[in-house]
Amino acid sequence: MDSFQSLTQLRNLLERKQISATELCEFYLDRIARYDQRVNSFVSVEPDEVLAHAKMADQDLRKGNCKELTGIPIAQKDVFCVRGKPTSCCSNILRSFIAPYDATIVKNISQAGGIYLGKTNMDEFAMGTSNQTSAWGPVRNPWDLDRVPGGSSGGSAAAVAAGLSPVATGSDTGGSIRQPASFCGVTGFKPTYGRLSRYGMVAFASSLDQAGTLTLTAQDAATMFDVMQGYDPQDATSVSASNFERNRMQHPLTIGYSGSLLQDLDSDIVRCIEAARDTLEQLGHNFVDVEVFDQDLALTSYYIISCAEASSNLARFDGVRYGSRANPVATIQEMYEETRSQGFGDEVKRRLLAGTYFLSNNSGENYVQKAQKLRRMVHDLYEKLFEQVDIVLAPATPSPAFRLNEQHDSTDMYRHDRFTVPVNLCGLPAISLPCGQINGLPIGVQLIGPKYCDEDVLNLAVSFQSETSWHLDHPEL
Ligand code: GLN
């Protein structure tokens, strides 16, 4: 079997009985065993259990009980709770934590027949851009093993790019789906905030976190979105379908494009982004020049808000309620201090310290309030923009994948997120699509839509991929 069959193709093979679910799962388990020592994209896989589920799926397939994902193996980012399975967020503090329930999106996938393939590696607590902060070691980019896959959903992106799983879930707080998708040459979709439940997804920054997918094609992202989405009373920010009826966009679309976004980028990247624009123009869409919000100001707002929310969310990891506890300790104070000092890695500590400082009165400045004002400005600007255009086209990342250990300064690393964070600040849907290669390394372009226009973004992405073949290029391992 070809290692890079899309979900749509696999469903066809299964329905026509050209392959069984057992054979399919064996195929991916075999590839994981063969290649993942080099890539390190998975942190846990239980082959026997996968095969037991595949057997049940085969019975369903034989009886003609075919649901959307029956027999399809799907990797879950280690940020999602899967009942009875380790859910570590790739942190030592949760190394021994076993999830007592399924996250809603995990439940939705398994109710649609999807088979849980294993947990993928990620930056610790989803904080990162390179997947180097994982307690399970860095993930390597399948296109060049000396390079990073991006982060924080680097394990999911690398697993799909390497043909170790046809589909993987991810989470995107400031770009963690779209950025690794760009670095690994796969399709990364981050839906509108609220359309996929956050219940059972370990929180980083709750007002920004959003689940989504890494897939080989935009069509697969659409299939997964259909399965995973829906109102969930267990998530207070989940959105009910009746609240977001919108007229679907009509062809041809008006697409906003900002030349100033490309100003400080290498000419190779500009060439790829312009080629993507040309493709969409050939499809009949119209482009207009737009001004977007200052990327660096959006970045400042993002890092203040996300660190502040993380400081509050991660206070629960105290050695009492979840995960590991430092031992022996003399006092309760020492227990908190030791547990957190030993359990969290450097990047998480850095952000928790910064976040706590931003939230404290002692700082004298009201950082969080100012950051929220900036966030409101970015939001208003996008609202205005979408009165004028249907979609905005933007780069996904300012460069292709960088080398492991190449970025030493964390603020340099943070600047890599400047094209993705504005989308999270506004809760918009956006997709990153492979749109070219630079010295053999993939690069992505983003399509950003107005809130609740997820289907329109996906439709445009599908038609983009009908005219391009970058998503059909795969690395050799
Ligand atoms: N790279 C960003 C950060 O480190 C985004 C992370 C994310 O989306 N989870 O905060």
Residues whose N, C-alpha, C, O or C-beta is under 5 A from the ligand:
A	BS01	LIG	A126 M127 G128 T129 G151 S152 S171 D172 T173 G174 G175 S176 D417
